[in-house]
Amino acid sequence: MIDLRLLRDDPDLFRASQRARGESESSVDRLLSADEARRSAVQRFEALRAEQKTLGNSIRHAQGEEKTALLERTKQLAADVKAAETAAGEAEDELRQAQLAVANLVEPDAPPGGEDDYIVLKEVGVKPDIADPKDHLALGELLGAIDTPRGAKVSGARFYYLTGIGALLENALLQLGIQQAVENGFIPMVPPVLVKPESMEGTGYLGAHASEVYHLPADDLYLVGTSEVPLAAYHKDEILDIDGPRRYVAWSTCFRREAGSYGKDTRGIIRVHQFNKAEMFVFCAPEDAQAEHKRLLAWEEELLGKLELPYRVIDTAAGDLGSSAARKYDCEAWLPSQGRYREVTSTSNCTTFQARRLNIRYRDAEGKSQTVATLNGTLATTRMLVPLLENHQQPDGSVRVPKALQPFLGGRDLLDPIK
């Protein structure tokens, strides 16, 4: 939810942001009109209430015909106040809907354009020279690590089992991520994965992303597609004491319907309905958010380095940002079987957008209540098994284990195909 004071001062800033996203500027004009209508409705209601209070005092001292006239006016005024209160409530509802329709203000340096207009910031690591590389699913089947046929039999398309070393490898990967985060001052969490509508809406996932979210109508609860949602809502309606960024890292299962992705990445575990993830989340003062965003990216890169994966970092274009994000960096790992990079992590600076919706504030140095900034970043996730298997594969189908993961796998340095 955007800052209405900033909107009133500089509406062209928001129109330019909408253009950069490839979205309509009309939502900005609708919000301006709704803001004006709401303020006008509230002023009328408050003026009538003030008159009602003054009139009540006057009646106590009036007599005769004057009192009769004042009592008549009281009846009419009561009806006017009730109508004005209703109008103010309706205007408030319209304002909220108009606010929800406007995406976060894009950072000025974010690249304009759509999905293919990202900017590559860096490439790190050496791509392995593998003759006729196997893909992650073929390797996973050789190792007895991935079972997609039985996943489909039990649950349908885009489901899978991680079996044997596959389950151990995912567990090792997530443990490595959590360990790194805790060493850097993050508070570890295991959050609920079912949330109320206001939590999902507050983080911006019931707008353009609503079709990707699983909903349980009988309970009016949503399955989260990322633990960003319960982490953001953790401090809903609170005023925080912040002495530097407050950092959390959550290990959770995530669920996505993958609506609109039919026919894409149907092989293996790249695009699935259920996966596990370690997610970083930060609450901080708005002036610290950009620096914190760079730190989150650095921690993502640190883990990819520990996994000994070649990767690149991209600055995502404005038209490919989620509605809550003002800026987003993706890390994409190299996939030998596809001869291209694929996203494995992302980190977003959501500025005060989510916190304004969730009513999360902090006290500044002068003790005044201000809206906090929120940021998120993927640290470790099931999808990382894909480049991990492919980049470290050996000619006989075995897979080398990066040194950083070996302690979590009983010291094993090589995963052998099952007999």
N, C-alpha and C positions, 0 to 999 in steps of 0.2 A: 504494500500500500504506500503510495507516494505522499510526500509532504505537501499538504495543501497550501501552506504559506509560500513555499518555493514556487508552486504552480501559479499562484496569483501574481508573484513578483516577476516571473519569467516563463510564461506559457510557451514561448517559442522554443525554449530549451527542450521541453517535453515533445513538442511537435517534431523537432529534429531527431530526437531519440526514437520516436515511432517510425519516422522515415528510415532511419538506419536499420531498424528491425524489419523493415518491409511491411509494417502494419499501418492501419489507417490513422490519420490525424484526427478524424472525427470523434474518436473516443476522448481525446483531450478536450475538444469543444463541449462535448456532452458533460464531462466532469466539471468544467468551468460553469456551465449553466446550472448544473445540479448543486454546486457549491453556493452559487448566488441565491438560488431558490431556497435552499435550506436555511441560509443565514437570514433571508427575508422572512421566512415562515417562523423562525425562532424569535426574531425581533417582534413580530406581530403578536405572537403568543405571550411573550414577556411583557409587552406593553399592555395588553388586555388584563393580564394577571395583576400588574401594578395598579391599573385602574380599579380592578375588582377589590383590591386590598384597601385602596383609598376610599372607595365608595362604602365599604363596610364600616370604616371609621366614621364617615360622615353620617351614616344612618343612626348611629348611637346618640348623636347630638341633635338630630332633626326632629321636627314635630309637624303635625297637621298635614296639609297638602304637600309640603316639601318632602316629608317622610314617605308619603304615598307614591310620589313621583320617583323618589330614589329607589323604593322597593320594586317598582315596575322596571326601572333601569337595571336593577340587580338581576331580575329574571332573564332579561334579554342578554345581559352581559355574561351570565353563566352559560347560556347557549353558545355565545360567541367564543368564550374561552374554550369550551369543549371542542368546538369545531376547529379552532386554531391549534389546539393540542393535537388533534387528529392529523391536521395538515402538516404540522411540524414533524410528527412521527413518520408520515408518508414521505416527506422530503428527506428525512434522515435515511430511510430505507433506500430511496432512489440515489442518494449520494453514495451510500456504501456500494451499491451495485455498480455505479459509475466508476468508483475508485477501483473496484476489483477488476474492471475491464482494461485498466491502463497498466502496462508492464513497467517494471523498474526502469529508472533513468540509466541509460547505457553510459559507461565511462567514455569520455571524449576520445581516448586513444584506442578503444576497441575497433577492430576493422569493420567497416560497413559491408553489407552484402549478406549472402545466404550460406548454405551448408558448405559450399565448395570455395568460399572466399576467405578461408582462414589464412593466417600467416605462420610459416614455420619459423620458430624462434631459434631452435638448435637441433642437431642430431648428435646422439651420444652412442658410443660403442661401435664394435666391428661386427658387421653382419656375417654370420657363419657361411663358409663355402661348403654347401652340402649338395652332393650329386643326387638328383631325384629324391628330394626330401619327402618323407611321409607326413601326412597331416596329423593333428593332435588326436583325432578319433582313431585312426589306424594304430597310432602308437599306444593310445589308451587301451585299446582292445588287446594288443600284444602283451601289455603289462598286466592285464586283468584289472585295470584301473577305472574304466568307464563302460557302462552298460546302458546304451540307449534303447535297444529293442524292448527290454523289460520295463524301462521307464515309460515307453509308449504303451506297452500292454497294460500297465497298472494305472497310469494317469493320463495318457494321451500324448499328442505331439509336443515337442519341446520340453519334455521331462526326461530324467535320466537317473541312474544310480552311479555314485562314486563307490567303487568296491576295492577292498584290499588296500594296495598301496595308493590308490587314488584318494580314498578317504583320509589316509594318513598324510598324504601330500598336501591336501587342502588344509587339514588341521595344522600342519607345520607352517604353511604359508601365513595363515591368519595369526597363529601364535607369534611368528616373527614380527608381523606388523604391529600387534598389540604391544609386544615387548619394546619395540622401537619407540612407539608413542609414549608409553609409560616412562621410559628413560628420558623423554623430552618434556615431562611434566603434565601429560594428559591424564585425566581421571578416567579409568576404565569403567564401562557401563555394559549391562545387558538389558536393553530396553524392551518394552512391549512391542509387538508387531501388529497389533490391532489398535486402531485409534479412532477417536470420535471425529465427526465431520469437521468441526471447527479447527481441529489440529491439522487435518489434511488441507483444508482451505487456507489456513493461516500460513502454510509454507508454499502455497501457490500450485498445488497439485490437483485442484479441481477445476482448473480452467482448461487450457489447451491439452493438458495431459490427462483429463478425466477418463478418457476412453482406455487408458493404460492401467487404470487402478481397479483392483478387485474390491467389490462392495458386497457386504453381507446385509441384505435388506431387513431380515428378521431382527437383527440387533442394531442396525444403523451404525455399523462399524466398518472401517476400511483396513485392508491388509496393506502394509507399507511397502513401497517399492524401493525404499532406502531408509536407513535409520536416521537420516537427516530430519525426518518428520517428528518422531518422538523426542529427539534431542532438542529440536527447536522449541517444541511445545513444553519441554520440561520446566521452563521458567515462565510459562504463560501467566499473565496478570501479576507479575512480581517486579519489585524494584531491587536490583542487584547492587551489592557492594563490589565494585570492580577496582582492583589494584593491578592493572595489567590484564592481558587477555585471559579469559577463563576457558580452558580447553578440555573437551571430552572426546573419548574414542569409544565407539560402540561396536560390539560384535553381534550381528543379528542375521536372521534369514530374511530375504527380501523377495517380493512377489510382483511380477509385472505381466500384464496381459499381452504385451507386445502387439497391440492393435495396429493394423496398417503395415505389419512387417511380413505378411504372408508371402512365402516363397523366398524370403531372405534368410541366409545363414541357417538353413534347416538341418544341416549336417553338424553333428557334434554339440558342443556346449557353449558356443559363442553367444547365441541369442536365445535365452531360455526363460521359462516362466518362474523358476525358483532358483535362488542361488544364495550364497553366504557372502558377507562383506564386513570388513572393518572400516568404519567411517569416522573421520575426524570432524569435529564441530567446534566452533569458537564463538563466544560472545566477547565483544570488545568495544571500546569507545570508537565512534565513527572515524575520528582522525587517525586511528591506528590500523584501520581495516586494510588499506592497500599494502602496507608493510607486512601485515599478518598473512595476506593472500600469497605473497611471495614466499613466506616461510612454509605455508602448507604445500606449495608446489615443490619446494626444496626437499621436504620430507617425503613426498611421493617419489621424487627422483632418487633419493637416498635408498629407498627400498628396492626400486628397480635396479640400482647399482648392485645391491646385495644379491639380487637374483641373477646378476650377470647377464642382463638382457639388453640388446641394442634397442634404442627407442628414440623418438623425437618428441619435442614439445611444440604444441601449436597454440596460437592465440585465436580463440574461436570468434568467428564473425558475429556481428550483432543479430543478424537474422536467424542464427542457430542457437541463440541463448534461450534458456528457459525464462519464463516471465519474471521470476524472482531475481535473476542474476544481472548484475551490472557489468561483470567481466568474468570470463571463464577461460582457464587454461586446461588443455587435455594433454595427457601423456599417451603416446601410441607406441606399442611394442611391435617389433618386426616379426612377421610371420613368414618363414621360409616357404611353406607350402603355397602361399598366395602371392608371394613376391611383393608384399606391400605392408604398410603399417596399419595396425588396428588399435582402436582406443582401449585402454585398460584402466586408466584413472582420469578423473577430472576434478578440478577445484574451482569453486565459484565464490565471488564476493557478492553477497546479497545486500550490502549496505544496511539501511534501516528498514528495508521493504517488508521483510518477514516480521520483524519485531514490532513494527507499527500495527500489523494485523493482529499479532498475538499479545499486544500490550505488555511488552517487556522493556523495562526502563532501567536506568542506573542514575546515581547521583554524581554530578560533576564536582570539580574542585570547590565550587561555590555552594555546593549542597543542593543545586537545582536538579529537578527530575528531567532527564533527557532520554530519548529513544536510543537503545543500544544497536550496534551493528552485528550481523551474523555472517559467518562464513562456513563452508563445508568443503570436504575433500575426501575422495576415495583413497584408502591406504592399501588395503589388500582385498582381493575378491576372487571368487571361483574362476572368473574368466582368465585370470593370470596363469592358470594351469595350461592354457592353450599355447602361449609363447614359451612358457617354461619347458613343456615337453618338446616342442618343435625345435627350439634353438639349441637344446642340449642333447638332441638325439645322436645316437651312434649308428654306424652302418648296419650293425646286427639287430637293431631295434631296441637296444638298451638306451637308457637316458641317464646322463651324468647329473648328479645332484650338486647344486652350487654350495660352496663351503658354508655360507651363512645358514643354510637350511639343514645341514647335516646333524647338528646337535638335536634337532627336533625329530629326527628320523633314526635315532639310535646310533648315529655315527655313520650311517650308510652313505657311500659316495657314488654308488651306481645302482640304478633300478634295472633289473634284468627281466626279459620276457618270461612269462610263465611257461612251464613245460606243457 
